[in-house]
Amino acid sequence: MHNMLGSKMRSRLPGASVKQSAVPFSARASAQRTRQPFTACSRSKVATRIFAKQATDEKSADSSARQMLGMKGAADETNIWKIRVQLTKPVTWIPLIWGVGCGAAASGHYVWNDPTDIAKLLTCMVMSGPFLTGYTQTINDWYDREIDAINEPYRPIPSGKISEGEVVSQILLLLLAGISTAYLLDTWAGHEQPTLVILAIFGSFISYIYSAPPLKLKQWGWAGNYALGSSYIALPWWAGQALFGELSPDVMVLTVLYSIAGLGIAIVNDFKSIEGDRAMGLQSLPVAFGVDTAKWICVASIDVTQLGVAGYLAAGLQQYTYAAVLLGLILPQMFFQYKFFIPDPIANDVKYQASAQPFLVFGLLTTGLAIGHVNSLAGL
């Protein structure tokens, strides 16, 4: 009886030897072999989900960054303050901030480690970048809302994410902030004449007639592109140089000529908007001359201008070292033009600008340092 009860109890225990012995060894081995591929497959699926989530998170972060910088491929944002920042296109502030630094260097009086000079320079950069460039981009988006509905429908205004009243208030506040900051800088620098206020008002006026009817310079190809180029090169340079020194006529002429290279940069940006410009009757250079002719005009304006400046530094100012450095910065730009831009300016416009423009902006700084060296020696 005891043996029978023991046998029954063992048979009811989970995992008992009697229960295990009921399954042949070959069947258990076969079951283990069939479960192993399932486990590996599960691990693969889990890893795939993890990588997919990481890729989604990275794409989302990239889209959010693009939204804040005002670039294509932006995230769908509903926060009004992020939308306001996007409307100012922060990515476009950089050339003007850089131009202010080049002008300060050209003055020959900017002290790089002086806290007061650094504070003045940063204030001037805020005026030129977030305030006045932000004003320019906002007013441009307002008057381009119909074109952007074709070319860039994700932009805040054509997508309806920001109201007309909010756009107008932003334009006025940024303009007022820019001119007020210019007045502060004139006072800080002890100017008898409000040089920076005059430059701020003049630049704002150019921005307005560039975007707004009836003139709307951007629809006239050459005039619009040159106005844009000079706004990116000459005006911020003048502001930086006037803040720390004298704005001489020869430097003004040089920077106006250097702005022809800015015209070329503006043409690069026109290739992405051919469809919308043609639909709205805007005569951008790619629309007016065709893609093939426009790309050569673009390249020539950038290269010939910089080569001319390098020649002026060498022959006119006897700054041979700076001229050689500038020439060394022009050659990589030519390489990237032939590698990316000339073969396909529409598909490779962003790739070309990312590769070549750093050399162009360092060329601007090189020119500013050369002029600053001359001015410091002359005691101007």
C-alpha positions as CSV (number, residue, x, y, z in Angstrom):
1,M,0.0,0.0,0.0
2,H,2.8,2.4,0.9
3,N,4.5,1.7,-2.4
4,M,1.3,2.3,-4.3
5,L,0.7,5.6,-2.6
6,G,4.3,6.7,-3.1
7,S,4.0,5.9,-6.8
8,K,0.7,7.9,-7.1
9,M,2.2,10.9,-5.3
10,R,5.3,10.9,-7.4
11,S,3.2,10.7,-10.5
12,R,1.3,13.9,-9.4
13,L,4.4,16.0,-8.6
14,P,5.2,18.5,-11.4
15,G,8.4,17.5,-13.2
16,A,8.6,14.2,-11.4
17,S,10.9,11.6,-12.9
18,V,8.0,9.3,-13.8
19,K,6.4,12.2,-15.7
20,Q,9.6,13.0,-17.6
21,S,10.3,9.4,-18.4
22,A,6.9,9.3,-20.2
23,V,8.5,11.6,-23.0
24,P,11.1,9.8,-25.0
25,F,14.6,11.5,-25.1
26,S,14.6,11.8,-28.9
27,A,11.3,13.8,-28.7
28,R,12.6,16.1,-26.0
29,A,15.8,16.8,-28.0
30,S,13.7,17.4,-31.1
31,A,11.5,19.9,-29.1
32,Q,14.7,21.7,-27.9
33,R,16.0,22.0,-31.5
34,T,12.7,23.4,-32.7
35,R,12.5,25.9,-29.9
36,Q,16.0,27.3,-30.5
37,P,15.3,28.9,-33.9
38,F,12.2,30.5,-32.4
39,T,14.4,32.1,-29.6
40,A,16.9,33.4,-32.1
41,C,14.1,34.8,-34.3
42,S,12.6,36.5,-31.3
43,R,15.9,38.1,-30.4
44,S,16.2,39.3,-34.0
45,K,12.8,40.9,-33.9
46,V,13.4,42.6,-30.6
47,A,16.7,44.0,-31.9
48,T,14.9,45.2,-35.1
49,R,12.3,46.9,-33.0
50,I,15.0,48.6,-30.8
51,F,16.9,49.8,-33.9
52,A,13.7,51.0,-35.6
53,K,12.8,52.9,-32.4
54,Q,16.2,54.5,-32.3
55,A,16.0,55.5,-35.9
56,T,12.6,56.9,-35.4
57,D,13.8,58.9,-32.3
58,E,16.8,60.2,-34.3
59,K,14.6,61.2,-37.2
60,S,12.2,62.9,-34.8
61,A,15.1,64.8,-33.2
62,D,16.5,65.8,-36.6
63,S,13.1,67.0,-37.7
64,S,12.7,69.0,-34.5
65,A,16.1,70.6,-35.1
66,R,15.2,71.4,-38.6
67,Q,12.0,73.0,-37.4
68,M,13.8,75.2,-35.0
69,L,16.4,76.2,-37.6
70,G,13.8,76.9,-40.3
71,M,15.0,74.2,-42.7
72,K,13.3,71.8,-45.1
73,G,12.2,68.5,-43.5
74,A,10.9,70.2,-40.4
75,A,8.8,68.6,-37.8
76,D,5.1,69.4,-37.5
77,E,5.1,71.8,-34.6
78,T,2.2,73.4,-32.8
79,N,4.0,75.3,-30.0
80,I,3.6,79.0,-31.0
81,W,7.0,80.1,-29.7
82,K,8.8,77.4,-31.6
83,I,6.9,78.4,-34.7
84,R,7.9,82.0,-34.1
85,V,11.5,81.0,-34.0
86,Q,11.2,78.9,-37.1
87,L,9.7,81.9,-38.9
88,T,13.0,83.8,-38.3
89,K,15.1,81.0,-39.9
90,P,17.9,80.9,-37.4
91,V,20.1,79.1,-39.9
92,T,20.3,82.3,-41.9
93,W,21.6,84.3,-39.0
94,I,25.0,82.8,-39.2
95,P,26.4,84.7,-42.2
96,L,25.4,88.1,-40.8
97,I,26.8,87.3,-37.4
98,W,30.0,86.2,-39.1
99,G,30.0,89.4,-41.2
100,V,29.9,91.5,-38.1
101,G,33.0,89.7,-36.8
102,C,34.8,90.3,-40.1
103,G,33.9,94.0,-39.9
104,A,35.2,94.2,-36.3
105,A,38.5,92.6,-37.5
106,A,38.8,95.0,-40.4
107,S,38.5,98.0,-38.0
108,G,42.0,97.3,-36.6
109,H,40.8,98.4,-33.2
110,Y,38.9,95.4,-31.9
111,V,40.7,93.8,-28.9
112,W,39.9,90.1,-29.0
113,N,40.3,89.5,-25.2
114,D,38.7,92.7,-23.9
115,P,35.4,92.0,-22.1
116,T,33.9,95.3,-23.2
117,D,34.7,94.8,-26.8
118,I,33.4,91.2,-26.7
119,A,30.1,92.5,-25.1
120,K,29.8,95.2,-27.9
121,L,30.5,92.6,-30.6
122,L,27.9,90.1,-29.2
123,T,25.3,92.8,-28.9
124,C,25.9,93.9,-32.5
125,M,25.6,90.2,-33.6
126,V,22.3,89.9,-31.8
127,M,21.1,93.1,-33.7
128,S,22.2,91.7,-37.1
129,G,21.2,88.1,-36.5
130,P,18.1,87.4,-34.4
131,F,16.6,90.8,-34.7
132,L,17.1,92.2,-38.2
133,T,17.7,89.0,-40.0
134,G,14.7,87.6,-38.1
135,Y,12.7,90.6,-39.3
136,T,13.9,90.1,-42.9
137,Q,12.9,86.4,-42.9
138,T,9.6,86.9,-41.3
139,I,8.5,89.7,-43.7
140,N,9.8,87.6,-46.6
141,D,7.8,84.6,-45.5
142,W,4.7,86.8,-45.2
143,Y,4.9,88.1,-48.8
144,D,6.0,84.7,-50.1
145,R,3.1,82.8,-48.5
146,E,1.6,81.9,-51.9
147,I,4.9,80.7,-53.3
148,D,5.7,78.8,-50.1
149,A,2.4,77.0,-50.5
150,I,4.0,75.4,-53.6
151,N,7.6,75.2,-52.7
152,E,7.6,74.8,-48.9
153,P,4.0,74.1,-47.7
154,Y,5.3,73.1,-44.2
155,R,6.3,76.7,-43.5
156,P,4.3,78.3,-40.6
157,I,2.3,80.8,-42.6
158,P,1.0,78.6,-45.6
159,S,0.3,75.8,-43.2
160,G,-1.9,78.1,-41.0
161,K,0.1,77.5,-37.8
162,I,0.4,81.2,-37.1
163,S,-2.2,83.9,-37.7
164,E,-1.8,87.1,-39.6
165,G,-1.9,89.2,-36.5
166,E,0.8,87.2,-34.9
167,V,3.0,87.5,-38.0
168,V,2.6,91.3,-38.2
169,S,3.3,91.8,-34.5
170,Q,6.5,89.7,-34.9
171,I,7.6,91.8,-37.8
172,L,7.1,95.1,-35.9
173,L,8.7,93.9,-32.7
174,L,11.8,92.5,-34.4
175,L,12.2,95.7,-36.4
176,L,11.9,97.9,-33.2
177,A,14.3,95.6,-31.3
178,G,16.9,95.9,-34.1
179,I,16.8,99.7,-34.4
180,S,16.7,100.1,-30.6
181,T,19.8,97.9,-30.3
182,A,21.5,100.0,-33.0
183,Y,20.8,103.2,-31.0
184,L,22.2,101.5,-27.9
185,L,25.4,100.6,-29.8
186,D,25.8,104.1,-31.2
187,T,25.6,105.5,-27.6
188,W,28.0,102.8,-26.3
189,A,30.5,103.6,-29.0
190,G,30.2,107.4,-28.5
191,H,29.3,108.1,-32.0
192,E,28.4,111.7,-32.8
193,Q,26.4,110.5,-35.8
194,P,24.0,107.5,-35.3
195,T,25.9,105.4,-37.8
196,L,24.5,102.1,-36.7
197,V,20.9,103.4,-36.6
198,I,21.3,104.6,-40.2
199,L,22.7,101.2,-41.3
200,A,19.9,99.3,-39.4
201,I,17.2,101.5,-41.1
202,F,18.8,101.2,-44.5
203,G,19.1,97.5,-44.2
204,S,15.5,97.1,-43.0
205,F,14.4,99.2,-46.0
206,I,16.3,97.0,-48.4
207,S,14.7,93.9,-46.8
208,Y,11.3,95.4,-47.2
209,I,11.6,96.3,-50.9
210,Y,13.2,93.0,-51.5
211,S,10.1,91.1,-50.4
212,A,7.2,93.5,-50.7
213,P,5.3,94.9,-53.6
214,P,5.3,97.1,-55.6
215,L,9.1,96.8,-56.1
216,K,9.6,93.3,-54.8
217,L,13.2,93.2,-55.9
218,K,13.4,89.4,-55.7
219,Q,11.2,89.1,-58.8
220,W,13.8,90.9,-60.9
221,G,16.6,88.4,-60.8
222,W,19.9,90.4,-60.8
223,A,18.6,93.2,-58.6
224,G,17.0,90.8,-56.0
225,N,20.0,88.5,-55.8
226,Y,22.5,91.4,-55.4
227,A,20.3,93.0,-52.7
228,L,20.3,89.7,-50.9
229,G,24.1,89.2,-51.4
230,S,25.0,92.7,-50.1
231,S,22.7,92.2,-47.1
232,Y,24.7,89.1,-46.2
233,I,28.2,90.6,-46.7
234,A,28.4,94.4,-46.9
235,L,25.8,95.5,-44.3
236,P,27.0,93.4,-41.4
237,W,30.6,94.1,-42.2
238,W,29.9,97.9,-42.2
239,A,28.1,97.5,-38.8
240,G,31.0,95.7,-37.2
241,Q,33.7,98.1,-38.6
242,A,31.7,101.2,-37.7
243,L,31.2,100.0,-34.2
244,F,35.0,99.7,-33.5
245,G,36.5,102.1,-36.0
246,E,36.0,104.3,-39.1
247,L,34.0,103.0,-42.0
248,S,36.2,104.2,-44.9
249,P,35.0,104.6,-48.5
250,D,37.6,102.2,-49.9
251,V,36.4,99.4,-47.6
252,M,32.7,100.2,-48.5
253,V,33.6,99.8,-52.2
254,L,35.5,96.6,-51.5
255,T,32.6,95.0,-49.6
256,V,30.1,96.2,-52.2
257,L,32.2,94.4,-54.8
258,Y,32.6,91.4,-52.5
259,S,28.8,91.2,-52.4
260,I,28.9,90.0,-56.0
261,A,30.0,86.7,-54.4
262,G,26.9,87.0,-52.2
263,L,24.9,87.3,-55.4
264,G,26.3,83.9,-56.5
265,I,25.2,82.4,-53.1
266,A,21.7,83.8,-53.6
267,I,21.5,82.2,-57.0
268,V,22.3,78.8,-55.5
269,N,19.2,79.2,-53.3
270,D,17.1,80.0,-56.3
271,F,17.5,76.5,-57.9
272,K,15.3,74.8,-55.3
273,S,12.5,77.2,-56.0
274,I,12.3,77.1,-59.8
275,E,8.9,75.4,-59.9
276,G,7.2,77.9,-57.6
277,D,9.0,81.0,-59.1
278,R,7.9,80.0,-62.6
279,A,4.3,79.4,-61.4
280,M,4.2,82.9,-59.8
281,G,6.0,84.7,-62.6
282,L,9.2,85.5,-60.7
283,Q,12.2,86.0,-62.9
284,S,14.9,84.4,-60.8
285,L,18.1,83.7,-62.8
286,P,17.4,80.0,-63.1
287,V,14.0,80.7,-64.5
288,A,15.1,83.6,-66.8
289,F,18.3,82.0,-68.2
290,G,17.7,78.3,-67.6
291,V,19.5,76.0,-65.3
292,D,22.7,75.5,-67.3
293,T,23.4,79.2,-67.9
294,A,22.4,80.2,-64.4
295,K,24.8,77.7,-62.8
296,W,27.8,79.2,-64.7
297,I,26.7,82.8,-63.8
298,C,26.6,81.6,-60.2
299,V,30.1,80.0,-60.2
300,A,31.7,82.9,-62.1
301,S,30.3,85.5,-59.7
302,I,31.6,83.6,-56.7
303,D,35.1,82.8,-58.1
304,V,35.9,85.9,-60.1
305,T,35.0,88.2,-57.1
306,Q,37.2,86.4,-54.7
307,L,40.1,86.2,-57.1
308,G,39.8,89.9,-57.6
309,V,39.9,90.5,-53.9
310,A,42.9,88.3,-53.5
311,G,44.6,90.3,-56.2
312,Y,43.7,93.6,-54.4
313,L,45.2,92.3,-51.2
314,A,48.4,91.5,-52.9
315,A,48.8,94.3,-55.4
316,G,46.9,97.1,-53.7
317,L,47.6,96.5,-50.0
318,Q,50.9,94.5,-50.3
319,Q,49.4,91.9,-47.9
320,Y,50.9,88.9,-49.7
321,T,50.4,86.4,-46.9
322,Y,46.7,87.2,-46.6
323,A,46.3,87.1,-50.3
324,A,47.9,83.6,-50.4
325,V,45.7,82.4,-47.7
326,L,42.6,83.7,-49.5
327,L,43.7,82.0,-52.7
328,G,44.1,78.7,-50.7
329,L,40.5,79.1,-49.6
330,I,39.2,79.7,-53.1
331,L,40.6,76.6,-54.6
332,P,38.6,74.1,-52.5
333,Q,35.4,76.0,-53.4
334,M,36.2,75.5,-57.1
335,F,36.8,71.8,-56.5
336,F,33.4,71.4,-54.8
337,Q,31.7,73.4,-57.6
338,Y,32.9,70.9,-60.2
339,K,32.3,67.9,-57.9
340,F,28.7,68.8,-56.8
341,F,27.2,72.0,-58.2
342,I,28.1,71.9,-61.9
343,P,26.8,68.3,-62.5
344,D,23.4,69.0,-60.9
345,P,22.8,72.3,-59.1
346,I,19.2,71.3,-58.2
347,A,19.9,68.0,-56.5
348,N,23.3,69.0,-55.0
349,D,22.6,72.6,-53.9
350,V,22.6,71.8,-50.2
351,K,25.6,69.4,-50.4
352,Y,27.6,72.1,-52.3
353,Q,26.8,74.8,-49.9
354,A,27.7,72.7,-46.9
355,S,31.0,71.8,-48.5
356,A,32.1,75.1,-50.1
357,Q,30.6,77.9,-48.0
358,P,32.9,77.4,-45.0
359,F,35.8,78.3,-47.2
360,L,34.0,81.4,-48.5
361,V,33.2,82.7,-45.0
362,F,36.8,82.1,-43.8
363,G,37.9,84.0,-46.9
364,L,35.8,86.9,-45.7
365,L,37.5,86.8,-42.3
366,T,40.9,86.6,-44.0
367,T,40.1,89.8,-46.0
368,G,38.9,91.5,-42.8
369,L,42.1,90.6,-40.9
370,A,44.2,91.9,-43.8
371,I,42.4,95.3,-43.9
372,G,42.5,95.4,-40.1
373,H,46.3,94.9,-40.2
374,V,46.6,97.7,-42.6
375,N,44.4,100.0,-40.5
376,S,46.2,99.2,-37.3
377,L,49.6,100.0,-38.9
378,A,48.2,103.3,-40.3
379,G,46.6,104.2,-36.9
380,L,43.2,104.7,-38.5
